[in-house]
Amino acid sequence: MGPMKAARAFAQRLSERGLLQRVKRVRVDLYGSLALTGKGHATDRAVLLGLSGFEPATIDPGAIEATVGCIRAGKKLALDGTAVVCFDEADSLIEHRDTLYPPGARIEHPNGMRFEALDADGVALEMCTYFSIGGGFIVEDGEDAASQPIIQNEIEVPFPFRTAAELLRIADANEISISQLMLENECARMDHTCATAPVEQVRQGIERIWQTMRDCVVRGIATEGILPGGLNVRRRAHRLAERLREKEANGLRSDPLAPLDWVTVYAMAVNEENAAGGRVVTAPTNGAAGVVPAVAHYYERFAPEADDEGILRFFLTSAAIGILYKENASISGAEVGCQGEVGVACSMAAGGLAAALGGTNGQVEHAAEIAMEHNLGMTCDPIGGLVQIPCIERNAMGAVKAVHAARIAMNETEGHKVSLDQVIKTMYQTGLDMQSRYKETSLAGLALNIIEC
């Protein structure tokens, strides 16, 4: 998502500055993890699509293959959907596998990319450097890049917070839940000139996200076959779901852990869709997209008193926890390892589930803390650079762990020693201390020790 949005932003800039008709060629340089695992993460395809004017949220997944195929066959693309320029990947999309950061960049993040537009004489008309910082978020390098905030709160909200301690203090002082606090903040961001009330706009937005997640699970369970990429990984969600349905049809309902088998199915279905290039909801990243929807499905299907209000609490609370990691640490596997992806997703889902089940603010914070505490140090070493092994199963494990964390917190009546703020700080420090080859580079760990076949 990040590279596609960056490419789209560059194309739009050229259009806004009236440069499109002068551009004859575009060059893209990828650095760090984007160069090392770019093809496995479909960065190359994302760049082609973004330059062509497509966006992650609106592109038709069914049209991606044909669009990319046409660009590659003709070695041309329609920049921002209009101006046709030369684009031969052999000399226009360069992977700098031995260079971690773009030369001269003020930001040091291992997901850097530089775009350059050239005229007929090879003179640079425009050049921009972007960084994909996780979860589809991008930042542009520049003179003020060092002080550029990760999340820019351009709209004043009634209950601003940056840490979990602040979040708890503000919620308790106003005698509201974390989900109610988030609802008020989200309402402030809505279009107040719209005929639909802000609270309904928020509800509709959450329902759209939830429906997209459900659709993804349905597609993932319904689809069989081999995932693309060359590892010949077989989709398993369909067969797992069939086995569980057969057991239920035969009256074998006595297994008390059967709901966790379904959690596995839901998580794997989403990440098999992600591995196949399908539409998923970034939560907080695509590589960790299966955890939150799997736990939401668990609540909806297996919690005795589950209802729509519980789903609302789940997503609002999960979002609050995600903000804490985004503001104070990282959700980029290239920066802090998989603890920043599946680990954060697990923490978000655990806190969200505690809220959905009627937990207190303290129990929500405790659940989120437990979940991350037991994901600390998780490396990111995808085999072949593909988001398949161990990523798909890791989402299932993260979802199950989130359920367990919420249950521990809900059954706890006393305080706990480690706070969520402390574990977030620890996660970030651990990620910074982690050797770069264990952070989405495919240079160590499983990616190095398993023969690709």
C-alpha positions as CSV (number, residue, x, y, z in Angstrom):
1,M,0.0,0.0,0.0
2,G,2.7,2.5,0.9
3,P,4.6,2.3,-2.4
4,M,1.4,2.5,-4.4
5,K,0.3,5.6,-2.4
6,A,3.7,7.2,-2.8
7,A,3.7,6.5,-6.6
8,R,0.2,7.9,-6.8
9,A,1.3,11.0,-4.8
10,F,4.2,11.6,-7.1
11,A,2.0,11.3,-10.2
12,Q,-0.5,13.7,-8.7
13,R,2.3,16.2,-8.0
14,L,3.4,16.2,-11.6
15,S,-0.2,16.8,-12.7
16,E,-0.7,19.6,-10.2
17,R,2.5,21.3,-11.3
18,G,1.6,21.0,-15.0
19,L,4.5,18.8,-15.8
20,L,2.8,15.7,-17.1
21,Q,3.1,16.5,-20.8
22,R,6.8,17.3,-20.5
23,V,7.6,14.0,-18.8
24,K,9.0,11.3,-21.1
25,R,10.3,8.9,-18.6
26,V,10.0,8.1,-14.9
27,R,12.7,6.4,-12.8
28,V,12.1,4.8,-9.4
29,D,14.8,3.7,-7.0
30,L,14.0,1.4,-4.1
31,Y,16.2,1.1,-1.0
32,G,16.5,-1.1,2.1
33,S,13.7,-3.6,2.7
34,L,11.8,-2.3,-0.3
35,A,14.7,-3.5,-2.5
36,L,15.3,-6.7,-0.7
37,T,11.7,-7.9,-0.4
38,G,10.1,-5.7,-3.0
39,K,9.0,-8.3,-5.5
40,G,7.8,-10.7,-2.7
41,H,5.7,-7.8,-1.3
42,A,4.5,-6.8,-4.8
43,T,6.2,-3.4,-4.5
44,D,7.1,-3.5,-8.2
45,R,3.4,-3.9,-9.2
46,A,2.3,-1.3,-6.6
47,V,4.6,1.3,-8.1
48,L,3.3,0.6,-11.7
49,L,-0.3,0.9,-10.5
50,G,0.3,4.0,-8.4
51,L,2.1,5.9,-11.2
52,S,-0.9,5.0,-13.4
53,G,-3.2,6.8,-11.0
54,F,-4.7,3.8,-9.1
55,E,-5.2,3.8,-5.3
56,P,-5.3,0.8,-2.9
57,A,-8.8,1.5,-1.6
58,T,-10.5,1.8,-5.0
59,I,-8.6,-0.4,-7.4
60,D,-10.4,-3.5,-8.7
61,P,-8.3,-6.5,-7.6
62,G,-9.6,-8.4,-10.6
63,A,-8.1,-5.8,-13.0
64,I,-4.6,-5.7,-11.5
65,E,-3.0,-8.6,-13.5
66,A,-4.3,-7.3,-16.8
67,T,-3.2,-3.7,-16.0
68,V,0.3,-4.7,-14.9
69,G,0.7,-7.1,-17.8
70,C,-0.2,-4.4,-20.3
71,I,2.3,-2.0,-18.8
72,R,5.1,-4.6,-18.9
73,A,4.3,-5.8,-22.4
74,G,4.2,-2.3,-23.9
75,K,7.0,-0.8,-21.6
76,K,4.8,2.2,-21.2
77,L,2.3,3.5,-18.6
78,A,-0.3,6.3,-18.5
79,L,1.2,8.6,-15.8
80,D,-1.7,9.7,-13.5
81,G,-4.0,7.9,-15.9
82,T,-3.4,10.4,-18.7
83,A,0.1,11.1,-20.1
84,V,1.8,8.1,-21.6
85,V,5.5,7.7,-20.7
86,C,8.2,5.1,-21.2
87,F,8.6,2.7,-18.3
88,D,10.9,-0.3,-18.9
89,E,11.3,-1.9,-15.5
90,A,14.9,-3.0,-16.4
91,D,16.2,0.5,-16.3
92,S,13.3,2.4,-14.7
93,L,12.7,0.4,-11.5
94,I,16.0,0.0,-9.7
95,E,16.5,-2.1,-6.6
96,H,19.4,-1.0,-4.5
97,R,19.8,-4.1,-2.4
98,D,23.0,-3.0,-0.8
99,T,21.9,0.5,0.2
100,L,19.7,0.9,3.3
101,Y,18.6,4.6,2.8
102,P,18.2,6.9,-0.2
103,P,21.4,9.0,-0.5
104,G,21.1,12.4,1.1
105,A,17.7,11.7,2.7
106,R,17.0,13.3,6.1
107,I,14.8,10.4,7.3
108,E,16.5,7.1,8.2
109,H,13.8,4.5,7.6
110,P,14.5,1.2,5.7
111,N,11.5,1.5,3.4
112,G,12.7,4.4,1.2
113,M,11.9,5.1,-2.4
114,R,12.9,7.9,-4.8
115,F,10.9,9.0,-7.8
116,E,12.3,11.1,-10.6
117,A,10.6,12.5,-13.7
118,L,12.7,13.2,-16.8
119,D,12.1,15.1,-20.0
120,A,13.1,14.2,-23.5
121,D,16.7,15.3,-22.9
122,G,17.0,13.3,-19.7
123,V,16.8,16.4,-17.5
124,A,15.1,15.9,-14.2
125,L,11.8,17.9,-13.9
126,E,10.9,16.7,-10.4
127,M,12.3,14.4,-7.8
128,C,10.7,13.2,-4.5
129,T,11.7,10.8,-1.8
130,Y,9.1,8.9,0.2
131,F,9.2,6.4,3.0
132,S,6.6,3.7,3.6
133,I,6.5,3.7,7.4
134,G,4.0,0.8,7.9
135,G,0.2,0.3,7.6
136,G,0.0,2.1,4.2
137,F,1.3,5.4,5.8
138,I,3.9,7.4,3.9
139,V,6.0,10.4,4.7
140,E,7.9,12.6,2.3
141,D,11.5,13.5,2.8
142,G,12.3,17.3,3.1
143,E,13.8,20.0,5.1
144,D,11.3,19.6,7.9
145,A,11.2,15.8,7.6
146,A,13.1,15.3,10.9
147,S,10.3,16.9,12.9
148,Q,7.4,15.6,10.7
149,P,4.9,13.8,13.0
150,I,3.9,10.3,12.3
151,I,0.2,11.1,12.8
152,Q,-0.8,14.7,12.1
153,N,-3.9,15.7,14.1
154,E,-5.0,18.6,11.9
155,I,-8.5,18.5,13.4
156,E,-8.9,19.4,17.1
157,V,-10.5,16.5,19.0
158,P,-12.2,16.7,22.4
159,F,-10.0,14.1,24.0
160,P,-6.4,14.2,22.6
161,F,-4.0,11.6,24.0
162,R,-0.6,10.3,23.2
163,T,0.1,7.6,25.8
164,A,-2.0,4.8,27.4
165,A,-1.7,6.6,30.8
166,E,-3.2,9.7,29.3
167,L,-5.9,7.7,27.6
168,L,-6.9,6.0,30.9
169,R,-6.7,9.2,32.9
170,I,-8.9,11.2,30.5
171,A,-11.4,8.4,30.1
172,D,-11.7,7.9,33.8
173,A,-11.9,11.6,34.5
174,N,-14.9,11.9,32.1
175,E,-16.4,8.6,33.3
176,I,-16.5,7.2,29.8
177,S,-15.1,4.1,28.2
178,I,-12.1,4.1,25.8
179,S,-14.5,3.3,23.0
180,Q,-16.8,6.2,23.9
181,L,-13.7,8.5,24.0
182,M,-12.7,7.3,20.5
183,L,-16.2,7.7,19.2
184,E,-16.2,11.4,20.3
185,N,-12.8,12.0,18.7
186,E,-13.9,10.3,15.5
187,C,-17.1,12.4,15.4
188,A,-15.0,15.5,15.5
189,R,-13.2,14.4,12.3
190,M,-16.4,13.8,10.4
191,D,-18.0,16.2,7.8
192,H,-20.4,18.3,9.9
193,T,-22.0,19.8,6.8
194,C,-23.2,16.4,5.8
195,A,-26.9,15.6,6.3
196,T,-25.9,12.4,8.1
197,A,-25.1,13.0,11.8
198,P,-21.3,12.6,12.7
199,V,-22.0,9.6,14.9
200,E,-23.8,7.8,12.1
201,Q,-20.9,8.6,9.7
202,V,-18.6,6.9,12.2
203,R,-20.8,3.9,12.5
204,Q,-21.2,3.6,8.7
205,G,-17.4,3.9,8.3
206,I,-16.8,1.1,10.8
207,E,-19.5,-1.0,9.2
208,R,-17.8,-0.5,5.8
209,I,-14.5,-1.7,7.3
210,W,-16.1,-4.7,9.0
211,Q,-18.0,-5.7,5.9
212,T,-14.8,-5.5,3.9
213,M,-13.2,-7.8,6.4
214,R,-16.1,-10.2,6.3
215,D,-16.0,-10.3,2.5
216,C,-12.3,-11.0,2.6
217,V,-12.9,-14.0,5.0
218,V,-15.6,-15.3,2.8
219,R,-13.4,-15.2,-0.3
220,G,-10.5,-16.7,1.6
221,I,-12.5,-19.6,2.8
222,A,-14.1,-20.2,-0.6
223,T,-10.9,-20.2,-2.6
224,E,-8.5,-23.1,-3.1
225,G,-5.3,-23.6,-5.0
226,I,-1.7,-22.5,-4.9
227,L,-0.6,-19.0,-3.9
228,P,1.5,-17.1,-6.4
229,G,5.1,-16.3,-5.9
230,G,7.0,-19.6,-6.5
231,L,7.0,-21.2,-3.1
232,N,4.0,-23.4,-4.1
233,V,2.2,-22.7,-0.8
234,R,-1.2,-24.3,-0.7
235,R,-4.2,-22.4,0.5
236,R,-5.5,-24.1,3.7
237,A,-8.4,-22.1,5.0
238,H,-10.9,-23.8,2.7
239,R,-10.0,-27.3,3.8
240,L,-9.8,-26.4,7.5
241,A,-13.2,-24.8,7.3
242,E,-14.6,-27.9,5.5
243,R,-13.3,-30.2,8.3
244,L,-14.8,-28.0,11.0
245,R,-18.1,-28.0,9.2
246,E,-18.1,-31.7,8.8
247,K,-17.5,-32.2,12.6
248,E,-20.3,-29.8,13.4
249,A,-22.7,-31.6,10.9
250,N,-21.8,-34.9,12.6
251,G,-22.7,-33.6,16.0
252,L,-19.1,-33.4,17.2
253,R,-19.5,-30.2,19.2
254,S,-17.9,-31.3,22.4
255,D,-14.5,-29.9,21.7
256,P,-14.2,-26.9,23.9
257,L,-11.3,-25.4,21.8
258,A,-13.2,-25.7,18.5
259,P,-13.8,-21.9,18.5
260,L,-10.1,-21.4,18.3
261,D,-9.9,-23.6,15.3
262,W,-12.3,-21.2,13.6
263,V,-10.1,-18.2,14.7
264,T,-7.3,-20.0,12.8
265,V,-9.5,-20.4,9.7
266,Y,-10.6,-16.7,9.8
267,A,-7.0,-15.4,10.2
268,M,-5.5,-17.7,7.6
269,A,-8.3,-16.9,5.1
270,V,-7.5,-13.2,5.2
271,N,-3.8,-13.6,4.9
272,E,-4.1,-16.1,2.1
273,E,-6.1,-13.4,0.3
274,N,-3.4,-10.9,1.1
275,A,-0.7,-13.3,-0.3
276,A,-2.8,-13.6,-3.5
277,G,-3.2,-9.9,-4.0
278,G,-6.8,-9.7,-2.8
279,R,-8.4,-6.8,-1.0
280,V,-7.7,-6.7,2.8
281,V,-8.1,-4.1,5.5
282,T,-4.8,-2.8,6.8
283,A,-4.9,-3.6,10.5
284,P,-2.4,-2.3,11.3
285,T,-0.5,-3.6,8.2
286,N,-1.3,-6.0,5.3
287,G,1.1,-8.6,6.6
288,A,-0.9,-8.6,9.9
289,A,-4.3,-8.1,8.4
290,G,-5.8,-11.4,9.6
291,V,-5.6,-10.9,13.4
292,V,-8.2,-8.2,14.0
293,P,-10.9,-9.6,11.7
294,A,-10.3,-13.2,13.1
295,V,-10.9,-11.9,16.7
296,A,-13.9,-9.8,15.6
297,H,-15.4,-13.0,14.0
298,Y,-14.7,-14.9,17.2
299,Y,-16.6,-12.3,19.2
300,E,-19.5,-12.2,16.8
301,R,-19.9,-15.9,16.5
302,F,-18.9,-17.3,19.9
303,A,-19.5,-14.6,22.5
304,P,-23.0,-15.4,24.1
305,E,-24.1,-11.7,24.2
306,A,-22.4,-10.5,21.0
307,D,-24.2,-7.6,19.3
308,D,-23.5,-4.7,17.0
309,E,-22.6,-2.4,19.9
310,G,-20.0,-4.8,20.9
311,I,-18.5,-4.8,17.4
312,L,-18.5,-1.0,17.5
313,R,-16.6,-1.1,20.9
314,F,-14.2,-3.6,19.4
315,F,-13.1,-1.5,16.5
316,L,-13.0,1.8,18.3
317,T,-10.9,0.4,21.1
318,S,-8.6,-1.5,18.7
319,A,-8.0,1.8,16.9
320,A,-7.1,3.6,20.1
321,I,-4.5,1.0,20.9
322,G,-3.2,1.2,17.3
323,I,-2.7,4.9,17.7
324,L,-0.6,4.4,20.8
325,Y,1.8,2.2,18.8
326,K,1.8,4.5,15.8
327,E,2.6,7.5,18.0
328,N,5.1,6.0,20.3
329,A,6.8,3.1,18.4
330,S,6.4,1.7,14.9
331,I,4.1,-0.7,12.9
332,S,6.8,-1.3,10.3
333,G,8.3,-4.8,10.1
334,A,11.2,-3.3,8.3
335,E,11.9,-1.0,11.3
336,V,11.1,-3.1,14.3
337,G,10.4,-6.7,13.1
338,C,7.2,-8.6,13.1
339,Q,6.5,-7.5,16.7
340,G,5.5,-4.2,15.1
341,E,3.0,-6.0,12.8
342,V,1.5,-9.2,14.2
343,G,2.5,-8.1,17.7
344,V,0.7,-4.8,17.4
345,A,-2.3,-6.4,15.7
346,C,-2.5,-8.9,18.5
347,S,-2.4,-6.1,21.1
348,M,-5.1,-4.2,19.3
349,A,-7.4,-7.2,19.0
350,A,-6.9,-8.2,22.6
351,G,-7.8,-4.8,23.9
352,G,-10.7,-4.6,21.4
353,L,-12.1,-8.0,22.5
354,A,-11.9,-7.0,26.2
355,A,-13.9,-3.9,25.4
356,A,-16.4,-5.8,23.3
357,L,-17.0,-8.3,26.2
358,G,-17.7,-5.4,28.5
359,G,-14.3,-5.1,30.2
360,T,-13.2,-2.0,32.1
361,N,-10.7,0.5,30.7
362,G,-8.1,-1.1,33.0
363,Q,-8.9,-4.5,31.6
364,V,-8.6,-3.3,28.1
365,E,-5.2,-1.8,28.8
366,H,-4.1,-5.0,30.6
367,A,-5.2,-7.2,27.7
368,A,-3.3,-5.1,25.1
369,E,-0.2,-5.1,27.4
370,I,-0.3,-8.9,27.8
371,A,-0.6,-9.5,24.1
372,M,2.4,-7.4,23.2
373,E,4.5,-8.6,26.1
374,H,4.5,-12.1,24.6
375,N,5.3,-10.9,21.1
376,L,8.4,-9.0,22.1
377,G,11.4,-9.7,19.9
378,M,9.5,-11.4,17.1
379,T,11.6,-11.1,13.9
380,C,10.4,-10.5,10.4
381,D,12.0,-13.0,8.0
382,P,9.6,-13.9,5.2
383,I,10.9,-16.8,3.1
384,G,11.5,-15.6,-0.5
385,G,10.4,-12.1,0.6
386,L,6.8,-13.3,0.3
387,V,4.1,-12.6,2.9
388,Q,3.4,-16.4,3.2
389,I,5.8,-18.3,5.4
390,P,5.7,-17.8,8.3
391,C,3.3,-14.9,7.9
392,I,0.0,-16.6,7.3
393,E,0.3,-19.0,10.2
394,R,1.7,-16.2,12.4
395,N,-1.6,-14.3,12.0
396,A,-3.5,-17.3,13.2
397,M,-1.2,-17.6,16.2
398,G,-1.5,-13.9,16.9
399,A,-5.3,-14.1,16.8
400,V,-5.4,-17.0,19.2
401,K,-3.0,-15.2,21.5
402,A,-5.2,-12.1,21.5
403,V,-8.2,-14.1,22.6
404,H,-6.1,-15.7,25.4
405,A,-4.7,-12.3,26.5
406,A,-8.2,-10.8,26.7
407,R,-9.4,-13.8,28.8
408,I,-6.5,-13.4,31.2
409,A,-7.2,-9.7,31.6
410,M,-10.9,-10.2,32.1
411,N,-10.3,-12.7,34.8
412,E,-7.9,-10.5,36.7
413,T,-9.2,-8.4,39.6
414,E,-5.9,-6.8,40.8
415,G,-3.4,-4.5,39.1
416,H,-0.5,-5.6,37.0
417,K,3.2,-4.8,37.1
418,V,3.9,-3.9,33.5
419,S,2.0,-1.0,31.9
420,L,1.0,-0.8,28.2
421,D,3.2,2.3,27.9
422,Q,6.2,0.4,29.2
423,V,5.7,-2.5,26.9
424,I,5.3,-0.2,23.9
425,K,8.5,1.5,24.8
426,T,10.2,-1.9,25.2
427,M,9.0,-3.1,21.9
428,Y,10.4,-0.1,20.1
429,Q,13.7,-0.3,21.8
430,T,13.9,-4.0,21.1
431,G,13.2,-3.3,17.4
432,L,15.9,-0.7,17.2
433,D,18.4,-3.1,18.8
434,M,17.4,-6.0,16.4
435,Q,19.9,-6.6,13.6
436,S,18.6,-5.2,10.3
437,R,18.8,-8.7,8.6
438,Y,16.0,-9.9,10.9
439,K,13.7,-7.0,9.9
440,E,11.9,-7.8,6.6
441,T,15.1,-8.2,4.6
442,S,14.9,-12.0,4.0
443,L,18.6,-12.1,4.9
444,A,18.4,-14.2,8.0
445,G,16.2,-16.5,10.1
446,L,13.8,-18.8,8.3
447,A,14.3,-16.9,5.0
448,L,18.0,-17.9,5.1
449,N,17.7,-21.4,6.5
450,I,14.8,-22.8,4.5
451,I,15.5,-23.8,0.9
452,E,13.0,-22.2,-1.5
453,C,11.3,-24.9,-3.5
